Structures are given as structure tokens and as C-alpha cells.
């Protein structure tokens, strides 16, 4: 659990630094940083999708896979998410906290931070290594990246990024505790499929940062469950 605890601390520390820096940033500079962060997040998301879907064959050509399960996951996931109105419920909870604690921008920064920090292979592989081998190296690297991101998020969006450490610690902590059971499941093609879907959500967050279009990213969260469900169905059917 040490890696997850360090990861949570890095998010809190980075978010606090960002909030302190926010007071000295002019509005126009804040808007520029927001768009720069959005562009960077879009690139990270696209890179993650390509990394998990494209491979190099033995003869040196590129080969892609997982397109069908990606489309199916996104379509089915957003259908379930829209029915459950996940985005509205999360934003409602965030606004409730904003009103109670007078924290402007809490909802957007909390949801965005949670999605960015929880999605990706580093969170899964790092947590499994932490639980099985006591190897914290992957999560330590992730902590550095998340800490830097939380500085920018705290400076441009609000204090919710600090509280996003809670779902991150619950998510990664659960994987660490269940690492023995998950070690042989979250590998290979299934892990690639989950990460590909996750990085699409990261790219959506980046688009929202740039303000060009508003995507209800949280409503896509059920899409992350489609690849493992499909794998389970295939296993049952033999």
C-alpha cells in the first residue's frame, strides 16, 4: 500500500501548490494554461489509445486490434451512463460540497482529476506489483506525474483535485489488496482493451479542458467494465 499512499500524498501536495500559485496567475494566463493542459491531456489520451491498440509485427509492419470492442464498449458504456445520469449525480455531489464549503470549481476539478489519475495501465500494474512483490517503483513514477498534473489542475480548475486522491487511493488500494486474484486476469489483450477505453476518456477530458466542446465524460465510465464482462462471457462460452 506504500505506493498508493505516496501517490495520494503527491496529488494532495501538488494540488495545494497549484491552489497557492492560482492566486498570482492573471485570468488570461489561467485560460492559456487551461487550454495547454487540455491539449497535453488530449495527446496523452491519444498516445495511450495507440499504444494499447497498435503493435509491430514480426516483419516490421504495424497491426492494430481491438477496434470493435472499443466501439462496443463506448456505445454500451455511454448508454448505461446516460441512463444512470452518472455525470449529473457527480456534479450534483460536487456542487453540494461547493455550497457547503464555499469551494469554487470543486466539481469539475474533482471529476477530472479522478478520471485522469485512475485511468491507465500504471495504476493497475503498479498496484498489482505493490501488492504481490512489494515493488513500489511504478507507483512512485506515477506519483511524480500525478503530482505535476495536480499542480496545473489546482492552479487552473480548483480545489477538487486535492480530494480526488480519495477515489484514487480506494481504487488502487483495492487492486493492491486483490492483486493475487487479479494478477492473471488483468493481463494481455484484456488489459490493453481496458486501457484503450480509459485513454479515450482521458482524451475527452482534454477536449473539455480546451472548452471547444463539452463531453459528459463521467457517463462513459461504465465502458471500462465492458471488456472484462466480454472476456468473462467468452470464458463461460468456452
Beta strands, then each sheet from edge to edge (+ up, - down):
strand 1: 54-56
strand 2: 62-64
sheet 1: 1+ 2-
end
